[in-house]
Amino acid sequence: MTAIRSVSVLGSTGSIGTQTIDLLAAEPGRYRVVALAAGRNAALLAAQAKQLGAEVAVLADPAGYAELRAALAGTGIRAECGPEAVAAAGALGADWTMAAITGAAGLASTLAAIRRGGVVALANKEALVCAGEVMLAAVRAHGATLLPVDSEHNAIFQSMADGNRGGIEKIVLTASGGPFRTASREEMARATPEAALRHPVWSMGAKISIDSATMMNKALEVIEAARLFALPSERIEVLVHPQSVVHGLVHYSDGSVLAQLGSPDMRVPIAHTLAWPGRIATHAPRLDLAAVGRLEFSAPDAERFPALRLAREALAAGGGASAIMSAANEVAVEAFLGRRIGFLDIAAVVEQVMQEMGAPPAETLEAVVALDEAARDCALRCAAARQAA
């Protein structure tokens, strides 16, 4: 009989979080929910906590605490609030923790979960992009296990299942190419937020949809892969694959290439990490290669999508360069969505901030947070200057 696994979900009301909740709900008796944490959506958080019988529900925004507490009254589920409570939720005694709070807001709780020494399913890119040195040092010190949730990194992880990492020549991350895969640079310069948000394959939130359109998501994934799999930048390639069927490939020294394929559904990698080293069933659509018909691959255009170059420059620079890149991108994306800068200005703002700030040290979480704030301020100035121009 399979032992009951205790789990916590940090970021339970977001896209990854809600899909994780659905998978947990489909396996009653297999998982015991310790903590659920969310940002502002008190109503959904309370409903999730009651559905799964969580021990504690934590809301980052204190403004929603009264609503959360009222919704959970009489259930026996503890209601807590504030960023410190979210970080504390990450430190609770769960066997498995989903780290899905995006941005710098998720760093403290992810680090707390790692320091607890259990299994951490990592859906927060910023953990390794911005605070890679800090997170990986904690993994080593506390014996934690990181399982990648991003579909591409999860594909690489699955393709390394035999553990023969010494025989790896390179890994390949695939990218859909986004809505502007075949657009000219002139067309991209005129792109509206509405056009950039129309992803041809995946259904995602606004920020990650824009990152897909600029290929900044793939740039961040290159950085994450370098740290997660301990590989240099030159052994990590990107291929544009519009069908989004092949999610990642591993090339071995004997000439073998192993790949993970599947329908573009995030429930697949989430379920893989949730049941690892076993498997659980999902309702994700089954891949029908005959129906797909053909699989296409091409090299990304470095001129139209400079984000990949910026990622490799950040890796080469070291220090806090990647944290600066990530923070500047968040601000630039917000400015574009607010129609204050153009689409091509996103990468231009990020590059300007990286050039101005360089690569200062980022050896502690406090240093990473300080760099994040400074980069955001710098990006706001750069975006404002472009708007004025």
GUVO-63390 format. One line per field, with one value per residue (C-alpha): residue number from 1; residue in one letter; x, y, z. Coordinates in steps of 0.001 Angstrom, whole numbers, always signed. Layout:
BEGIN
seq [NUM; ...]
type [a; ...]
X [X; ...]
Y [Y; ...]
Z [Z; ...]
//
This chain:
BEGIN
seq [1; 2; 3; 4; 5; 6; 7; 8; 9; 10; 11; 12; 13; 14; 15; 16; 17; 18; 19; 20; 21; 22; 23; 24; 25; 26; 27; 28; 29; 30; 31; 32; 33; 34; 35; 36; 37; 38; 39; 40; 41; 42; 43; 44; 45; 46; 47; 48; 49; 50; 51; 52; 53; 54; 55; 56; 57; 58; 59; 60; 61; 62; 63; 64; 65; 66; 67; 68; 69; 70; 71; 72; 73; 74; 75; 76; 77; 78; 79; 80; 81; 82; 83; 84; 85; 86; 87; 88; 89; 90; 91; 92; 93; 94; 95; 96; 97; 98; 99; 100; 101; 102; 103; 104; 105; 106; 107; 108; 109; 110; 111; 112; 113; 114; 115; 116; 117; 118; 119; 120; 121; 122; 123; 124; 125; 126; 127; 128; 129; 130; 131; 132; 133; 134; 135; 136; 137; 138; 139; 140; 141; 142; 143; 144; 145; 146; 147; 148; 149; 150; 151; 152; 153; 154; 155; 156; 157; 158; 159; 160; 161; 162; 163; 164; 165; 166; 167; 168; 169; 170; 171; 172; 173; 174; 175; 176; 177; 178; 179; 180; 181; 182; 183; 184; 185; 186; 187; 188; 189; 190; 191; 192; 193; 194; 195; 196; 197; 198; 199; 200; 201; 202; 203; 204; 205; 206; 207; 208; 209; 210; 211; 212; 213; 214; 215; 216; 217; 218; 219; 220; 221; 222; 223; 224; 225; 226; 227; 228; 229; 230; 231; 232; 233; 234; 235; 236; 237; 238; 239; 240; 241; 242; 243; 244; 245; 246; 247; 248; 249; 250; 251; 252; 253; 254; 255; 256; 257; 258; 259; 260; 261; 262; 263; 264; 265; 266; 267; 268; 269; 270; 271; 272; 273; 274; 275; 276; 277; 278; 279; 280; 281; 282; 283; 284; 285; 286; 287; 288; 289; 290; 291; 292; 293; 294; 295; 296; 297; 298; 299; 300; 301; 302; 303; 304; 305; 306; 307; 308; 309; 310; 311; 312; 313; 314; 315; 316; 317; 318; 319; 320; 321; 322; 323; 324; 325; 326; 327; 328; 329; 330; 331; 332; 333; 334; 335; 336; 337; 338; 339; 340; 341; 342; 343; 344; 345; 346; 347; 348; 349; 350; 351; 352; 353; 354; 355; 356; 357; 358; 359; 360; 361; 362; 363; 364; 365; 366; 367; 368; 369; 370; 371; 372; 373; 374; 375; 376; 377; 378; 379; 380; 381; 382; 383; 384; 385; 386; 387; 388; 389]
type [m; t; a; i; r; s; v; s; v; l; g; s; t; g; s; i; g; t; q; t; i; d; l; l; a; a; e; p; g; r; y; r; v; v; a; l; a; a; g; r; n; a; a; l; l; a; a; q; a; k; q; l; g; a; e; v; a; v; l; a; d; p; a; g; y; a; e; l; r; a; a; l; a; g; t; g; i; r; a; e; c; g; p; e; a; v; a; a; a; g; a; l; g; a; d; w; t; m; a; a; i; t; g; a; a; g; l; a; s; t; l; a; a; i; r; r; g; g; v; v; a; l; a; n; k; e; a; l; v; c; a; g; e; v; m; l; a; a; v; r; a; h; g; a; t; l; l; p; v; d; s; e; h; n; a; i; f; q; s; m; a; d; g; n; r; g; g; i; e; k; i; v; l; t; a; s; g; g; p; f; r; t; a; s; r; e; e; m; a; r; a; t; p; e; a; a; l; r; h; p; v; w; s; m; g; a; k; i; s; i; d; s; a; t; m; m; n; k; a; l; e; v; i; e; a; a; r; l; f; a; l; p; s; e; r; i; e; v; l; v; h; p; q; s; v; v; h; g; l; v; h; y; s; d; g; s; v; l; a; q; l; g; s; p; d; m; r; v; p; i; a; h; t; l; a; w; p; g; r; i; a; t; h; a; p; r; l; d; l; a; a; v; g; r; l; e; f; s; a; p; d; a; e; r; f; p; a; l; r; l; a; r; e; a; l; a; a; g; g; g; a; s; a; i; m; s; a; a; n; e; v; a; v; e; a; f; l; g; r; r; i; g; f; l; d; i; a; a; v; v; e; q; v; m; q; e; m; g; a; p; p; a; e; t; l; e; a; v; v; a; l; d; e; a; a; r; d; c; a; l; r; c; a; a; a; r; q; a; a]
X [+0; +1333; +2146; +226; +2402; +2070; +2087; +1998; +1136; +2664; +816; -2321; -4620; -2400; -2386; +104; -1426; -5005; -3911; -2001; -5120; -7134; -4615; -4650; -8438; -8457; -6336; -8250; -6491; -3104; -2110; -2509; -2477; -481; -549; -1966; -632; -1861; -1512; -4849; -7673; -9113; -12335; -10600; -7969; -10666; -12564; -9397; -8511; -11975; -12008; -8706; -8928; -5744; -4280; -3471; -4362; -2122; -2838; +86; -2094; -3278; -6198; -7963; -7350; -10770; -12495; -10302; -10828; -14593; -14739; -12805; -14620; -15669; -13655; -10617; -8367; -5983; -6045; -2851; -1634; +1364; +4607; +6259; +3428; +3822; +7532; +6683; +4244; +7132; +9003; +6197; +6752; +5508; +7142; +6549; +6102; +4931; +6826; +4645; +4672; +6138; +8649; +10719; +7670; +8229; +11913; +11632; +9020; +10914; +14129; +12251; +10926; +14418; +15889; +13285; +15069; +12148; +11116; +10482; +8632; +10029; +7649; +9159; +11793; +13109; +14351; +17221; +17369; +17625; +18880; +20588; +23671; +21561; +19064; +21604; +23798; +20729; +19911; +23392; +23383; +19962; +19726; +16648; +15512; +14537; +12091; +11511; +7907; +8533; +7579; +10978; +13078; +10800; +11283; +15056; +14811; +12727; +15158; +17976; +16104; +18942; +21132; +24007; +24729; +28416; +27539; +25569; +26868; +24146; +20504; +17903; +14980; +12152; +10152; +6848; +8102; +5099; +2691; +5500; +7441; +7191; +6631; +9111; +10918; +8806; +5601; +6884; +7645; +3956; +2616; -132; -525; -3578; -1557; +1324; -1039; -2474; -259; -800; -473; -461; -3072; -1085; -1164; -369; +3235; +4390; +2481; +4450; +7649; +6820; +6288; +9723; +11266; +12332; +10704; +13152; +16021; +15122; +14817; +18352; +19620; +17469; +18697; +22337; +21905; +19496; +21569; +25026; +25787; +27606; +25663; +27297; +25854; +22300; +20548; +17135; +15049; +11813; +9197; +5746; +3791; +4968; +4968; +8663; +9387; +13075; +15912; +19136; +22046; +24416; +28025; +27151; +24958; +21672; +19083; +16362; +13310; +10097; +6928; +3395; +394; +949; -730; +944; -848; +1665; +4854; +2995; +1755; +5245; +6714; +3761; +4070; +7844; +9462; +6123; +3359; -284; -3003; -4122; -6919; -4434; -5130; -3192; -649; -1689; +1329; -643; -3058; -182; +1242; +4547; +7020; +9015; +12221; +14284; +16935; +15674; +16353; +18850; +18111; +14348; +14635; +17671; +16540; +18461; +21690; +21014; +20571; +23911; +25563; +24032; +25355; +28812; +28785; +27716; +26905; +23531; +23313; +20490; +18523; +18849; +17737; +14644; +13546; +14057; +12007; +9068; +8982; +9360; +6529; +4254; +5144; +4308; +1001; +242; +1017; +3840; +6536; +6574; +7061; +10695; +11399; +11011; +14321; +15935; +15026; +16344; +19642; +20048; +19495; +21960; +24587; +24076; +24063; +26649; +27006; +27266; +27442; +24228; +25327; +22463; +18705; +18874; +21368; +19136; +16091; +18086; +19280; +15729; +14495; +17366; +16865; +13158; +13885; +16408; +13997; +11240; +13571; +14636; +11043; +9938; +12720; +11586; +7982; +8978; +10991]
Y [+0; +3428; +5646; +8896; +11799; +15158; +18124; +21915; +24162; +27637; +29683; +27539; +30007; +30580; +28529; +25896; +25897; +25300; +22437; +20946; +21234; +19397; +16551; +16297; +16260; +13398; +11233; +11200; +9229; +9442; +12934; +14918; +18693; +20598; +24159; +26189; +29694; +32355; +36046; +37877; +35520; +34760; +33209; +30663; +29877; +29152; +26938; +24973; +24555; +23208; +20940; +19297; +19573; +21603; +22251; +25908; +28477; +31509; +34719; +37012; +40142; +41095; +43014; +39721; +38144; +38940; +37366; +34261; +33860; +34247; +31707; +29149; +29742; +26475; +24286; +23758; +25133; +27813; +31108; +33164; +36160; +38186; +37465; +36076; +33584; +32477; +31837; +29960; +27792; +26711; +25516; +23274; +19548; +18451; +15644; +17506; +21220; +22904; +26206; +28151; +31720; +33695; +36516; +37731; +37215; +33469; +33404; +33308; +30545; +28469; +28797; +27833; +24693; +23765; +24251; +21818; +19184; +17529; +17366; +20746; +20886; +24063; +26145; +29471; +30266; +33140; +30751; +29611; +32554; +35240; +33361; +30328; +30450; +30790; +28067; +25494; +26030; +25346; +22215; +20863; +21850; +20405; +17434; +18697; +17342; +19778; +18521; +20848; +21671; +23747; +21455; +21794; +21166; +18354; +16817; +17015; +15518; +12615; +12080; +11755; +9024; +6510; +8817; +8666; +12390; +11917; +10859; +14000; +16124; +18758; +19387; +21103; +23179; +23633; +26823; +27313; +30566; +32437; +34573; +36362; +33296; +34318; +38068; +40600; +42962; +45790; +43915; +43214; +46912; +47677; +44808; +45558; +43855; +42031; +40534; +39566; +37823; +35522; +32487; +29888; +26811; +27404; +29081; +31142; +34303; +37715; +38006; +34596; +35042; +38213; +36428; +33741; +36388; +37923; +34487; +35866; +32818; +30625; +32911; +32512; +28758; +28617; +30180; +27856; +24801; +25801; +25832; +22943; +20540; +22048; +22619; +25515; +27781; +26373; +22919; +24221; +24824; +26144; +24960; +26530; +23801; +25267; +22055; +21984; +18187; +17567; +19419; +18678; +16506; +15117; +14290; +11592; +10888; +7607; +9456; +8651; +11414; +10922; +13167; +13538; +14081; +14870; +17082; +20701; +20322; +21398; +18683; +16211; +17678; +18612; +15032; +13695; +15699; +14997; +11207; +10959; +8477; +6835; +7949; +8957; +9223; +12542; +13623; +15377; +14747; +11766; +12472; +11219; +11579; +10477; +13357; +15798; +14650; +16512; +17991; +21091; +22473; +25572; +27722; +30894; +34242; +36063; +39444; +39341; +37628; +39102; +37765; +34518; +36444; +38462; +35251; +33877; +37212; +37096; +33565; +34617; +37683; +35733; +37440; +39124; +39704; +37219; +38640; +42091; +40732; +39063; +42076; +44506; +42241; +42204; +46006; +46237; +43749; +45755; +48921; +47249; +45880; +49404; +50712; +52911; +51291; +49255; +45519; +45726; +48116; +45240; +43613; +47031; +48124; +44876; +45215; +48850; +47954; +45058; +47325; +50024; +47705; +45083; +41933; +42760; +39874; +38030; +35542; +36011; +36265; +39798; +40780; +39260; +41173; +44426; +43886; +43094; +46396; +48393; +46801; +47597; +51233; +51396; +49733; +52170; +55075; +53455; +52692; +56223; +57675; +55573; +56608; +60260; +59827]
Z [+0; -963; +2029; +2300; +1142; +2898; +513; +509; -2430; -2482; -5085; -5022; -6807; -9849; -13042; -11825; -8364; -9499; -11746; -8821; -6672; -9337; -9394; -5589; -5538; -8032; -5689; -2373; +324; -1386; -244; +2978; +2431; +5031; +3701; +846; +206; -2204; -2961; -2886; -3844; -401; -1721; -3967; -1331; +1257; -1187; -2001; +1668; +2467; -568; +375; +4166; +4453; +7878; +7177; +4508; +4112; +2215; +1402; +1247; +4760; +3222; +2512; +5907; +7365; +4360; +4580; +8305; +7969; +5131; +7190; +10498; +12097; +9717; +11928; +9167; +10416; +8536; +8432; +6441; +5414; +3529; +6656; +7105; +3479; +4056; +7256; +5284; +3097; +6177; +7457; +7577; +4157; +2193; -1077; -1770; -4959; -5247; -7680; -6347; -9228; -9086; -6158; -3917; -4103; -3156; +642; +740; -1846; +157; +3333; +1627; +400; +3885; +5223; +3149; +1368; -2272; -3878; -7200; -8710; -10815; -9786; -12438; -10359; -7659; -9872; -12285; -9608; -6566; -8052; -5830; -2692; -3612; -4797; -1742; +413; -1606; -931; +2726; +3569; +1220; -611; -3976; -6741; -9359; -12338; -13228; -16354; -19216; -20906; -17796; -16726; -20174; -19778; -16295; -17584; -20477; -17934; -16093; -16398; -14333; -16814; -16744; -17481; -21024; -21895; -24756; -24716; -23939; -26115; -24891; -27361; -27880; -29667; -31174; -29812; -31837; -33720; -34852; -38526; -38072; -39422; -37088; -38493; -37673; -34179; -33688; -34340; -32194; -29684; -26291; -27651; -30500; -28225; -25803; -28479; -27923; -30658; -28405; -24645; -22440; -19932; -17854; -19325; -18160; -19337; -22619; -23344; -22302; -24856; -27534; -26839; -26149; -22781; -21208; -23107; -22141; -18464; -19018; -20425; -17197; -15098; -17042; -16635; -12867; -12512; -14621; -13932; -17617; -19305; -21633; -24770; -24017; -23829; -27148; -28105; -31043; -32250; -32476; -33219; -32553; -28892; -28872; -28170; -24929; -24477; -25792; -24380; -26705; -25412; -26304; -28042; -30560; -28853; -28475; -25866; -25883; -23912; -25947; -24907; -25505; -24396; -20992; -17744; -15795; -17239; -15688; -12496; -12118; -12812; -9936; -7643; -7960; -8522; -8591; -9464; -11822; -11437; -14053; -15516; -17835; -20140; -23848; -25171; -27883; -31334; -33616; -36666; -36069; -35532; -38863; -38848; -36399; -37393; -35896; -36639; -35006; -33288; -34988; -32769; -34348; -33822; -30423; -28605; -25207; -25740; -26252; -23093; -21088; -22227; -21418; -17937; -17376; -18539; -16290; -13200; -9917; -9904; -13662; -14161; -11224; -12778; -16148; -14689; -12633; -15532; -17773; -15351; -15340; -19120; -19682; -17382; -19298; -22608; -21333; -20112; -23623; -22335; -24488; -27701; -28031; -29163; -26305; -23826; -24687; -25217; -21677; -20232; -22095; -21011; -17346; -17579; -19082; -16462; -13436; -14412; -12302; -8582; -6065; -5140; -2493; -28; -393; +988; -1705; -4402; -3121; -3034; -6605; -7688; -6262; -7769; -11189; -11099; -10318; -13134; -15562; -14648; -15514; -18783; -19794; -18910; -21066; -24031; -23468; -23406; -26587]
//
